[in-house]
């Protein structure tokens, strides 16, 4: 009779707890759940109800303690392990959540929901530590979950979210420690586009996923956008000189002028690199072109000359040397432009293949 009374009492309390939670009265719910654990400390469901109310109040640490007590009382119940995993994820402890999802799925491998939890956690841990095998395994579990139930919108959204997170996996981390990364090869961009296409084909209805998808597509578009990364003056000098020689009218001069004109134009085209190539050069410490290095060297020389005398003399002499160095730089640039052009074309060819 005592056991029947306890069961009836527990059921009544559970109904009351559910009602309090539905009404949003979490303060009363946690009081009742705490009383239930004192009345029936050996009932794992009571501890789970307490954990539920604690989670609603964002008392995640306390909720983990309650769920662990339920697991200790009933170690073969799969849903308890998954509840613990979800609570640990709220605490940002994905490493500790993963073993709980594994335990839950091991106890109930037929559950498509537990497969999703395990797949997402496996993917996230793999992404955090750069473990490509874990990333792949996590995505495979989520793909199986969607295949098992193509109408499960939650499964679709979880897989789409992971696909979009996978876009930047393997990219070069920011050297300043910021939470951003950069593609530095065509392979990075191609893999990112594949993940974006997979996410797009899932037709997620989640507004957050749709916004995320739009952001990722814009990111790849920006990384493929070509920007001029050379120095303008040598190329412009070649183009203007080419026009001048063409206007001279003599055959050899005209031919030479056309050659300079084509070289100047080709130089501009060759130096219009996709952003990911520029990323690779900058992150490798190669962001400065030959002309940049010459300019810096000449500026240093100019700033170290005539440190004595009146301020007017210093400014005047610096202006003279600055103009002289600019002219020298342009002449040197014109000489080097054909070689730089060929190098840039060759580099772009390698990057695109």
Secondary structure, DSSP 8 states (H G I E B T S, - for coil): -HHHHHHHHHHHHHHHHHHHHHHT-HHHHHHHHHHHHHH-TT-HHHHHHHHHHHHHTT-HHHHHHHHHHHHHH-TT-HHHHHHHHHHHHHTT-HHHHHHHHHHHHHH-TT-HHHHHHHHHHHHHHHHHHT-HHHHHHHHHHHHHHHHH-TT-HHHHHHHHHHHHHGGGTTSEE-TT--S-EE--SHHHHHHHHHHHHHHHHTT---HHHHHHHHHHHHHHHHHH-EEE-S-HHHHHHHHHHHHHHHHH--HHHHHHHHHHHHHHHHHHHHTEEEHHHHHHHHHTT----HHHHHHHHHHHHHHTS--SS-HHHHHHHHHHHHHHHHHHHHHHHHHHHHHHHHHHHHHHHHHH-
